[in-house]
Amino acid sequence: MYLRSISLAALSWAMGAPAIGSEVGDAAEADQEIVVEGRRLGDRTRSGTATRTDTDVMSIPQALSVVTEEQIEDQAFRSIADVLRYVPGAMIGQGEGHRDQVTLRGNNSTADFFIDGLRDDIQYYRPLYNLERVEVLRGPNAMIFGRGGGGGVINRVTKVPLHAPLLAGGVSIDGFGAWYADLDFNSPVGSRAALRFNGVYEEFDNHRDFYQGRLYAANPSLRFDLGASTSFMLAYEYLNDSRVVDRGVPAAFAGTIANPAPPLMGFRDTFFGDPRVNRTDFGAHVLRGTFQHRFSDDLSLTSRLLYADYDKGYANVFPATAVRVTGGVQEVGLEAYRDAFQRENLFSQTDLVFRGRTGAVEHTILAGFEFGDQQTGNQRLNGYFGPTARRVFVPLARRISTPPIELRGGPGTGERGTLSDADVLALYAQDELRFGPVELIAGIRYDRFDIEVHDLITGIRTARTDELWSPRLGVIFHPLEHVSLYASFSRSYLPQAGDQFNSLDVTGAALEPERFDNYEIGARFEPREGFILSAAAYQLDRTNTRAPGPTPGTVVQTGEQRSRGVELEASGRIMPNWFLTAGYAYQEAEILSRTTACDPAVRQCEVPQVPRHMASAWTRYDFTPRIGAGLGVHHQSESFASISNAVVLPAYTRVDAALFFRLSPAVEAQLNVENLLGEDYFPTAHNDSNISTGGPRNLRVTIRFAF
């Protein structure tokens, strides 16, 4: 995208704000205007995700990847899954076909998502239309984000109102007929306010039979400058998402740990469900407010508030067994259920940041508190094929035929209905010290997490209170101006209520929270401004752990888990007309204790969906001011579909390409080719019987504009 002119204040807002949220701009700068011609560079060199303060990436003692709006547009990303393909050590999960799910450093989660540093833990697909960038912090850091985040967190940084007018957007269509249109409008309102509106409409389609759906969202935001040192921003987002739930294909046969089965081949497009039943509908109203005040050049206050109301329902028929042969006929077992989910989130964060000096030591001191209240309702009805059959076997065919399904509750049906109320009160403090070439980051957080779960079916109420202390310590050494070496320790916890609070029973209420301890060393080198090379080696220990079992809907106690690995990354502009991002991860994630799902006496079991090797690269080179090209590659080695280690996802390599044409100073056209070489692959899974199939070669045409 090309911008003809922006003000200096707009430049600082769009490129220099820390990732955890937007910062106060200097209103005095609004009168200074410069003209910028050329391609928007995006900023990868500063972040607030790891520290809650505006910090140079070279001074962050933890692995961090930044995917900017520019890269999102160049590669025509439409989902968090697309983004994470280019983040080393990140593996996207299937999410049962109705939500984002991710495995970071061997730890799986549906809830480790944040928006401008505020918890965004509901299960849904997160759009990208209103983002400046996506930041992925790897390794636990509860000192910043609180509970969860055992393998890391994904923080979406939204666009904010600017001091300069802007009208931008685009339209796109692909070879399956899927299309979208987005709009980004910004306007000053007088001399002290600005309004921004981001919106998107998208129609879904892909290679899978019966798959379709649509999403639309709107995000207006208004910022007021209440003097030179104070600002207030109010943002509202409405999101509506309705689509087919698709849980992929089953395994080719019932594998074992000694003889793992591959996914079912030759049925890439076959839908193992019922298009009349398989559906998810999601609606969200999210209101966010940010107040910022600078008492002096050295002391500032930021207070953030989020209220969100979510409503979701989803139902599906899905493969529940591997393919089997009965009487010479191949068949697969199907099951069905319907879930409804409602949640209200209220979060308040207040940070006080002081910058000062004691002798030769510079300090950036953070002190703050957080309050959160989450009220959740969840209901489930199971499907029946006839009076008593929860599972039905149907012949394997190009088009699967399902018998009539009845979704019902009552005694003995496995019906579920829960209400939960989770409250958190947190206090935290951190000091970033700098003396000569050495920096030290030390912080600690206290969380009091209270949860009560009311089982509406049995009438049983279960409650637990956890008081959690989460330390983090990092040391950074700069032997040269553009080189940093670091070592760090961080810790996080996950209460036994789980990601979504619907798994707390009498047994779980008696268990201590899961604990995540991360030990990491790393290095960064910035050979050119904005182009950073980084390397990290880590050991992440997870204890008191439960995990999804090999049978859908079951949970097993795994006891202890250890992840070890190395992550390498290069990202930024090698030259003004040449952008590159590349990453590699070597990972070993193993279950250290015996479980009912996996017996180390047979073989040391591996954590599912953790490929030993992952590599990716994307580059864009502009040959002239009007013509450019891009090339991307993503590779992952084989991994297991579930904790059973009985089904294996084969290794694959996918290649993408793009061409860019600047039609005018304000309009650019691009052609993206996904899976250029037509690789037949299985990118992810949910369990042994739900394995996603990769799409064939696909073309996408996009026109983007910015005035």
C-alpha positions in Angstrom: 0.0 0.0 0.0 1.2 3.5 -0.8 0.5 6.6 1.2 1.0 10.1 -0.3 1.4 12.1 2.9 1.1 11.7 6.6 1.8 14.0 9.5 4.7 13.4 11.9 2.3 12.7 14.7 0.5 10.1 12.5 3.9 8.5 11.7 4.7 8.2 15.4 1.3 6.7 16.1 1.3 4.2 13.3 4.9 3.1 13.6 6.3 3.9 17.0 3.5 2.8 19.4 4.3 -0.1 21.7 2.4 -3.3 20.9 0.4 -3.7 24.1 -1.6 -0.7 23.1 -1.4 2.8 21.8 0.5 5.6 23.5 -0.2 9.3 24.0 0.9 11.3 21.0 2.4 14.8 21.4 -0.3 17.2 20.3 2.4 19.8 19.6 3.8 17.7 16.9 0.5 17.7 15.0 1.3 21.1 13.5 4.6 19.7 12.0 3.8 18.1 8.6 6.2 16.2 6.4 5.5 14.4 3.1 6.4 10.7 2.8 6.5 9.1 -0.6 6.9 5.4 -1.0 6.0 2.1 0.7 4.9 2.0 4.3 7.7 0.2 6.1 5.9 -0.9 9.3 7.8 -1.1 12.6 9.3 -4.2 14.0 11.9 -2.6 16.3 9.8 -1.6 19.3 7.2 -3.4 21.4 5.3 -3.3 24.6 4.1 -6.9 24.5 7.0 -8.4 26.6 7.4 -5.6 29.1 4.2 -3.4 29.1 6.6 -0.5 28.4 7.8 0.9 25.1 10.9 -1.2 24.7 13.5 -1.7 21.9 13.2 -5.3 20.7 17.0 -5.6 21.1 16.4 -5.2 24.9 13.7 -7.9 25.2 15.1 -11.1 26.9 12.6 -13.4 25.2 11.7 -14.6 21.6 9.3 -12.3 19.9 8.0 -12.3 16.3 6.2 -9.3 14.7 4.0 -9.7 11.6 3.1 -6.2 10.4 0.1 -5.0 8.4 2.4 -4.8 5.4 3.2 -8.5 5.4 -0.4 -9.4 6.1 -1.5 -7.5 3.0 1.4 -8.7 0.8 0.7 -12.4 1.5 -3.1 -11.9 1.5 -3.4 -13.4 5.0 -7.0 -13.9 6.1 -6.6 -15.6 9.5 -4.4 -16.1 12.5 -3.5 -19.5 11.0 -2.0 -17.8 8.0 0.0 -15.5 10.2 1.5 -18.3 12.3 2.8 -20.2 9.4 5.6 -17.7 9.4 6.4 -17.7 13.1 9.0 -20.2 14.2 7.8 -22.6 16.9 4.1 -21.8 16.4 1.8 -24.5 15.2 -1.9 -23.8 14.4 -4.5 -26.3 15.5 -7.7 -27.3 13.8 -9.8 -25.9 16.6 -12.6 -28.4 15.7 -13.4 -26.2 12.7 -14.8 -23.3 14.7 -12.0 -21.5 16.5 -8.4 -20.4 16.6 -6.2 -22.9 18.4 -2.4 -22.8 18.7 0.5 -24.8 20.0 3.5 -22.7 21.1 6.6 -24.4 22.2 4.7 -27.6 22.7 1.8 -26.1 24.7 -1.7 -26.1 23.3 -4.2 -23.4 24.0 -7.5 -21.9 22.8 -7.3 -18.9 25.1 -3.8 -17.3 24.9 -4.9 -14.5 22.7 -4.9 -10.8 23.6 -5.9 -7.6 21.9 -3.9 -4.5 22.8 -2.7 -6.4 25.9 -6.2 -7.2 27.1 -7.4 -10.8 27.4 -9.3 -12.1 24.4 -9.9 -15.7 25.4 -13.2 -16.7 23.8 -13.2 -19.4 21.2 -13.6 -17.9 17.7 -11.8 -17.0 14.5 -10.1 -13.6 14.9 -10.1 -11.4 11.8 -7.1 -9.2 10.7 -8.9 -6.2 9.1 -8.2 -3.7 11.9 -4.6 -4.6 12.9 -1.4 -2.7 12.8 0.5 -5.9 13.5 0.4 -9.3 15.3 3.0 -10.0 17.9 3.8 -13.5 19.1 5.8 -13.8 22.4 7.1 -17.3 22.9 7.6 -18.7 26.4 5.5 -18.1 29.5 5.3 -14.6 30.9 2.5 -14.4 33.5 4.2 -11.3 35.0 2.8 -9.4 32.0 -0.3 -11.3 31.0 -1.4 -13.3 34.0 -2.6 -16.9 34.0 -2.1 -19.2 31.0 0.3 -18.4 28.2 2.3 -21.5 29.0 3.9 -21.6 25.6 3.5 -17.9 24.8 0.8 -15.4 23.8 -0.5 -13.9 20.6 -1.2 -10.1 20.9 -3.1 -8.3 18.2 -2.3 -4.6 18.0 -5.2 -2.6 16.6 -5.1 0.6 14.5 -5.7 3.9 16.3 -7.1 7.3 15.1 -4.4 9.4 13.5 -3.9 13.2 13.1 -4.0 12.9 9.2 -6.8 12.0 6.8 -6.7 8.6 5.3 -9.0 6.5 3.1 -7.7 3.0 2.3 -9.1 -0.4 1.6 -9.2 -3.2 -0.9 -11.2 -6.0 -2.6 -10.1 -9.5 -3.2 -11.4 -12.7 -4.8 -9.9 -16.2 -5.2 -10.3 -19.2 -7.4 -12.9 -20.9 -5.2 -15.2 -17.8 -5.2 -14.3 -16.6 -1.7 -14.0 -12.8 -1.6 -13.6 -10.0 0.8 -13.7 -6.2 1.0 -12.3 -4.0 3.7 -12.2 -0.3 4.5 -10.0 1.9 6.6 -11.1 5.5 7.0 -9.5 8.1 9.3 -10.3 11.8 9.8 -9.3 14.5 12.2 -12.2 16.0 14.1 -11.1 19.5 14.9 -7.6 20.1 16.3 -7.9 17.8 19.3 -9.8 14.7 18.1 -9.6 12.0 15.5 -12.0 9.4 14.2 -11.2 6.1 12.6 -13.4 3.4 11.1 -12.3 -0.1 10.0 -14.7 -2.5 8.5 -14.7 -5.8 6.6 -17.1 -8.2 4.8 -15.9 -11.6 3.7 -17.5 -14.6 2.0 -15.9 -18.0 2.7 -15.3 -20.9 0.3 -12.5 -23.4 -0.3 -11.8 -26.9 -1.7 -13.9 -28.7 0.8 -17.4 -29.9 -0.2 -20.2 -27.8 1.3 -17.9 -25.3 3.0 -19.2 -21.8 3.0 -20.0 -18.9 5.3 -19.6 -15.1 5.8 -18.1 -12.7 8.3 -18.7 -9.0 8.7 -17.2 -6.6 11.3 -17.0 -2.9 12.1 -14.6 -1.1 14.4 -15.1 2.6 14.9 -12.7 4.4 17.3 -12.5 8.0 18.6 -9.5 9.7 20.2 -9.5 12.9 22.2 -6.4 14.9 23.1 -7.4 16.5 26.4 -4.4 18.9 26.4 -0.8 18.3 25.5 -0.3 15.5 28.0 -3.6 13.7 28.2 -5.7 11.6 25.8 -8.7 9.3 25.8 -9.6 6.7 23.2 -12.9 4.8 22.9 -13.3 1.9 20.5 -16.2 -0.4 19.7 -16.1 -3.6 17.6 -19.0 -5.6 16.4 -18.2 -9.0 14.8 -20.6 -11.5 13.2 -19.3 -14.8 11.9 -21.4 -17.7 10.5 -19.7 -20.6 8.7 -19.7 -24.4 8.2 -17.9 -26.4 10.8 -15.5 -28.8 9.1 -13.4 -31.3 11.1 -11.5 -32.9 8.3 -10.9 -36.5 7.5 -10.2 -39.5 9.7 -7.1 -41.8 10.0 -6.7 -44.4 7.3 -6.8 -47.2 9.9 -6.7 -47.6 13.7 -3.0 -47.0 14.3 -0.9 -47.9 17.4 2.1 -46.3 19.0 4.2 -49.0 17.3 2.5 -48.7 13.9 1.1 -45.1 13.5 -1.5 -44.6 10.9 -1.5 -41.9 8.2 -4.5 -39.7 7.4 -7.0 -41.0 5.0 -5.7 -40.4 1.5 -7.7 -39.6 -1.6 -10.6 -37.9 0.2 -9.1 -34.3 0.3 -12.5 -32.7 -0.5 -14.9 -35.1 1.1 -17.0 -33.6 3.9 -17.4 -36.0 6.8 -20.4 -34.2 8.2 -23.9 -33.0 7.5 -24.2 -29.6 5.9 -27.7 -29.2 7.4 -26.2 -29.6 10.9 -22.5 -28.5 10.8 -22.7 -24.8 11.5 -21.2 -22.2 13.9 -22.7 -18.7 14.6 -20.7 -16.2 16.6 -21.5 -12.6 17.6 -19.4 -10.2 19.7 -19.8 -6.7 21.0 -16.5 -5.4 22.4 -16.0 -1.9 24.0 -12.5 -0.7 24.8 -11.4 2.5 26.5 -7.8 3.8 27.0 -6.9 6.8 29.2 -3.4 8.1 29.2 -1.8 11.0 31.1 1.8 12.1 31.2 2.5 13.9 34.5 6.0 14.7 33.3 8.6 13.5 30.9 9.5 10.8 33.4 6.1 9.7 34.8 3.0 8.5 32.9 -0.2 6.7 33.6 -2.2 4.4 31.3 -5.5 2.9 32.2 -7.4 0.4 29.9 -10.9 -1.0 30.2 -12.5 -3.7 28.2 -16.1 -4.9 28.2 -17.1 -7.7 25.9 -20.3 -9.7 25.3 -19.9 -12.9 23.3 -22.6 -15.3 22.1 -21.7 -18.5 20.2 -23.4 -21.7 19.1 -22.1 -24.5 17.0 -23.2 -28.0 16.0 -21.5 -30.7 14.0 -21.4 -34.2 12.8 -17.8 -35.4 12.7 -15.6 -38.5 12.2 -15.1 -40.2 15.6 -13.1 -43.3 14.5 -10.5 -44.3 12.0 -11.6 -46.1 8.9 -12.4 -49.8 9.5 -13.4 -52.7 7.3 -16.5 -54.7 8.1 -17.7 -57.4 5.8 -15.4 -56.2 3.1 -16.8 -52.7 3.3 -14.8 -49.7 4.4 -16.7 -47.5 6.9 -16.2 -44.7 9.4 -17.9 -43.9 12.7 -19.7 -40.6 13.1 -20.9 -38.8 16.2 -22.6 -35.4 16.7 -23.3 -32.7 19.3 -24.4 -29.1 19.7 -22.8 -26.6 22.0 -23.8 -23.1 23.1 -21.5 -20.6 24.8 -22.0 -17.2 26.3 -19.5 -15.0 28.1 -19.2 -11.5 29.5 -15.7 -10.2 30.1 -14.8 -7.1 32.1 -11.1 -6.2 32.5 -9.4 -3.2 33.9 -5.7 -2.5 33.8 -3.8 0.5 35.2 -0.1 1.0 34.7 2.2 3.7 36.2 5.6 4.0 34.5 8.4 6.0 35.9 11.7 6.6 34.2 14.6 7.8 36.4 18.2 7.4 37.4 20.1 6.4 40.5 23.7 7.2 40.0 24.9 5.5 36.8 21.8 3.2 36.7 18.8 4.1 34.5 15.4 2.7 35.6 12.1 2.2 33.9 9.8 1.2 36.7 6.4 -0.3 36.1 3.8 -0.7 38.8 0.2 -1.6 38.2 -2.9 -3.7 38.9 -5.5 -5.6 37.0 -9.1 -6.6 37.8 -11.1 -9.1 35.8 -14.5 -10.6 35.9 -15.6 -13.4 33.5 -19.1 -14.9 33.6 -19.6 -17.9 31.3 -22.5 -20.2 30.4 -22.0 -23.4 28.4 -24.5 -26.0 27.3 -24.1 -29.2 25.3 -26.5 -31.7 23.8 -25.3 -34.9 22.2 -26.5 -36.4 18.9 -28.4 -39.7 18.5 -28.8 -41.8 15.4 -31.9 -43.6 16.5 -33.3 -44.2 20.0 -30.0 -45.1 21.7 -27.1 -44.9 19.3 -24.6 -42.1 19.9 -22.3 -43.4 17.1 -23.2 -44.7 13.7 -21.0 -46.3 11.1 -21.5 -45.3 7.5 -19.8 -46.6 4.3 -16.8 -44.7 3.1 -17.7 -42.8 -0.1 -16.8 -39.7 -2.1 -20.0 -38.2 -0.6 -20.8 -39.2 2.9 -24.4 -39.9 3.6 -25.6 -39.5 7.3 -28.8 -40.9 8.8 -31.2 -38.6 10.6 -29.8 -37.0 13.8 -31.6 -36.0 17.0 -29.9 -33.6 19.4 -31.3 -34.2 22.8 -30.7 -34.0 26.6 -32.0 -35.7 29.6 -30.7 -38.4 32.0 -28.0 -40.6 30.6 -27.5 -38.5 27.5 -24.3 -36.8 28.5 -26.0 -33.4 28.5 -23.9 -30.6 30.0 -24.9 -27.2 31.4 -22.6 -25.0 33.5 -22.4 -21.5 34.7 -19.1 -20.1 35.9 -17.9 -16.9 37.5 -14.2 -16.2 37.4 -12.6 -13.2 39.2 -9.0 -12.1 39.2 -7.2 -9.4 41.1 -3.6 -8.9 40.2 -0.7 -6.6 41.4 2.6 -6.4 39.5 5.9 -4.5 39.6 8.9 -4.5 37.3 12.1 -2.6 37.0 14.2 -2.4 33.8 17.7 -1.3 34.8 20.4 -0.1 32.4 24.0 0.4 33.4 26.6 0.6 30.6 26.2 -2.3 28.2 24.2 -4.3 30.7 20.4 -4.4 31.2 18.4 -6.2 33.8 14.7 -6.8 33.8 13.2 -8.1 37.1 9.5 -8.3 37.9 6.9 -10.2 39.9 3.1 -10.5 39.7 0.6 -11.6 42.3 -2.8 -13.0 41.1 -5.7 -14.0 43.2 -7.9 -16.2 40.9 -11.3 -17.2 42.2 -13.7 -19.4 40.2 -17.0 -21.0 41.0 -18.6 -23.5 38.6 -22.3 -24.4 38.9 -23.3 -27.7 37.2 -26.9 -27.0 36.2 -27.5 -30.7 35.5 -26.3 -32.2 38.8 -26.8 -29.0 40.9 -23.2 -29.4 42.2 -21.2 -26.2 42.8 -17.4 -26.4 42.7 -15.1 -23.6 43.7 -11.4 -23.0 44.0 -9.1 -20.0 44.9 -5.5 -19.9 43.7 -3.0 -17.3 44.8 -0.2 -17.2 42.2 3.2 -15.6 42.3 4.8 -15.2 38.8 8.4 -14.0 38.7 10.4 -13.1 35.6 14.1 -12.2 35.4 16.2 -11.3 32.3 19.7 -10.1 31.8 20.8 -8.5 28.5 24.4 -7.7 27.5 25.3 -5.5 24.6 29.0 -6.3 23.6 28.5 -4.1 20.5 26.0 -1.3 19.7 23.8 -3.5 17.5 24.3 -6.8 19.3 22.5 -8.2 22.3 22.9 -11.4 24.3 20.4 -12.4 26.9 19.4 -15.0 29.4 16.0 -15.2 31.1 13.7 -17.1 33.4 9.9 -16.8 33.5 6.9 -18.6 35.0 3.2 -19.0 34.3 0.3 -20.9 35.8 -3.0 -22.4 34.4 -5.7 -23.2 37.0 -7.3 -26.6 36.7 -10.5 -25.0 35.4 -8.7 -24.9 32.1 -8.8 -22.4 29.2 -12.5 -22.0 29.1 -13.6 -22.8 32.7 -15.9 -25.8 31.9 -13.6 -28.6 33.1 -13.5 -27.9 36.9 -14.9 -30.9 38.8 -14.3 -32.2 42.3 -11.1 -33.9 41.2 -9.8 -30.8 39.4 -10.7 -28.5 42.3 -8.3 -30.5 44.5 -5.3 -30.1 42.1 -2.7 -27.4 42.1 -2.6 -25.3 38.9 -0.4 -26.4 36.1 3.0 -24.6 36.2 5.2 -23.5 33.3 8.9 -22.7 33.9 10.9 -21.3 30.9 14.7 -21.1 30.8 16.0 -19.2 27.7 19.2 -17.9 26.2 19.4 -15.9 23.0 21.0 -13.3 20.8 20.0 -10.5 18.4 21.9 -8.7 15.8 20.7 -5.6 13.9 23.1 -5.3 10.9 20.8 -2.7 9.3 18.2 -0.5 10.9 15.0 -2.4 11.1 16.5 -5.7 10.0 17.0 -8.1 12.9 18.6 -11.5 13.2 17.7 -13.5 16.3 18.3 -16.8 17.9 16.9 -18.5 21.0 17.4 -21.8 22.8 15.0 -22.8 25.6 13.8 -25.4 28.0 10.2 -25.2 29.1 9.0 -27.5 31.8 5.2 -28.1 32.4 4.1 -29.9 35.5 0.8 -31.1 37.0 -0.6 -31.3 33.5 -3.8 -32.5 32.0 -4.3 -32.8 28.2 -7.0 -33.8 25.6 -7.1 -37.6 25.3 -7.0 -39.6 22.1 -10.8 -40.1 22.3 -12.8 -36.9 21.6 -14.1 -35.2 24.7 -11.8 -37.0 27.1 -9.0 -35.6 29.3 -5.9 -37.5 30.5 -3.4 -36.6 33.3 0.0 -36.4 31.7 1.9 -35.3 34.8 5.0 -33.7 33.4 6.0 -32.4 30.0 9.3 -30.9 28.7 9.9 -28.8 25.6 13.3 -28.0 24.3 14.3 -26.2 21.2 16.1 -23.7 19.1 14.5 -20.8 17.2 16.2 -18.8 14.5 14.6 -15.8 12.8 15.5 -13.0 10.4 13.1 -10.2 9.7 13.0 -6.7 8.2 14.3 -4.8 5.1 17.6 -5.8 3.7 17.3 -2.9 1.3 14.5 -0.3 0.9 13.0 -2.4 -2.0 13.8 -5.9 -0.5 11.9 -7.3 2.5 12.7 -10.7 4.0 11.3 -12.7 6.9 12.6 -16.2 7.6 12.5 -18.6 10.5 13.5 -22.1 11.6 12.5 -24.0 14.8 13.9 -27.3 16.1 11.6 -28.7 18.8 11.5 -31.6 21.1 8.4 -31.9 23.3 7.9 -35.1 25.3 5.7 -36.5 27.9 7.9 -37.3 30.9 5.5 -39.4 33.0 3.3 -42.4 32.3 -0.3 -41.8 31.2 -3.3 -43.9 30.2 -3.0 -42.5 26.7 0.7 -43.0 26.1 3.1 -45.5 27.8 6.8 -44.4 28.0 7.6 -48.1 28.7 6.8 -48.7 25.0 8.4 -45.4 23.7 8.9 -42.0 25.0 5.7 -40.2 23.8 5.9 -36.9 22.0 3.6 -34.0 22.5 1.1 -33.9 19.6 1.3 -31.4 16.8 4.9 -30.4 17.5 7.0 -31.0 14.3 10.6 -31.6 15.1 11.6 -29.2 12.3 9.7 -26.1 11.0 11.0 -23.6 8.5 9.5 -20.7 6.6 10.6 -17.8 4.5 8.9 -15.0 2.7 10.5 -12.3 0.6 9.3 -9.4 -1.5 11.5 -7.7 -4.0 10.4 -4.5 -5.9 12.3 -4.5 -9.2 11.0 -1.0 -10.1 8.7 1.4 -8.3 5.8 -0.2 -10.2 6.6 -3.9 -10.3 7.4 -6.4 -7.5 7.4 -10.1 -6.8 7.1 -12.3 -3.7 8.0 -15.8 -2.9 7.2 -17.8 0.2 7.9 -21.4 1.5 6.7 -23.2 4.6 8.0 -26.7 5.7 7.2 -28.8 8.6 8.4 -32.3 9.4 6.0 -35.1 10.5 4.2 -34.8 13.8 1.5 -36.7 15.7 -2.2 -35.9 15.6 -2.8 -36.6 19.3 -1.2 -37.6 22.6 -1.7 -41.3 21.6 1.1 -41.0 19.0 -1.0 -43.5 17.0 -1.7 -41.2 14.0 1.1 -39.3 12.2 0.8 -36.1 10.1 3.2 -36.5 7.2 5.9 -33.9 6.5 5.2 -31.3 3.7 6.5 -28.3 2.0 4.2 -25.6 0.6 5.3 -22.8 -1.8 3.5 -19.5 -2.4 4.2 -16.7 -4.8 2.9 -13.2 -5.6 3.2 -10.4 -8.2 2.6 -6.8 -7.4 1.7 -4.0 -9.8 1.5 -0.3 -8.8 -1.2 1.1 -11.1 -1.0 4.6 -9.7 0.5 6.4 -6.6 -2.6 5.3 -4.7 -3.6 2.0 -6.2 -1.8 -1.4 -6.2 -2.9 -4.7 -7.7 -1.5 -8.1 -6.6 -1.8 -11.7 -7.6 -1.2 -14.3 -4.9 -0.7 -18.0 -5.8 -1.2 -20.3 -2.8 0.4 -23.8 -2.9 2.1 -23.0 -6.2 3.4 -26.6 -6.6 0.1 -28.3 -5.7 1.4 -30.1 -2.6 -1.0 -32.7 -1.2 -0.7 -32.2 2.6 -2.3 -32.3 6.0 -1.4 -29.2 7.9 -3.0 -29.9 11.3 -5.4 -31.9 13.3 -7.6 -31.9 16.4 -7.3 -35.6 17.3 -6.7 -38.9 15.6 -10.0 -38.8 13.8 -10.2 -35.1 12.8 -7.4 -34.2 10.4 -7.4 -31.1 8.2 -6.5 -31.3 4.5 -4.5 -28.7 2.8 -6.0 -26.9 -0.2 -4.8 -27.3 -3.8 -3.3 -24.5 -5.9 -5.3 -21.4 -5.6 -5.2 -17.9 -7.1 -6.2 -14.7 -5.4 -6.5 -11.3 -7.0 -6.5 -8.2 -4.8 -6.8 -4.4 -5.5 -5.7 -2.1 -2.7 -5.9 1.7 -2.5 -4.8 4.4 -0.1 -5.5 8.1 -0.5 
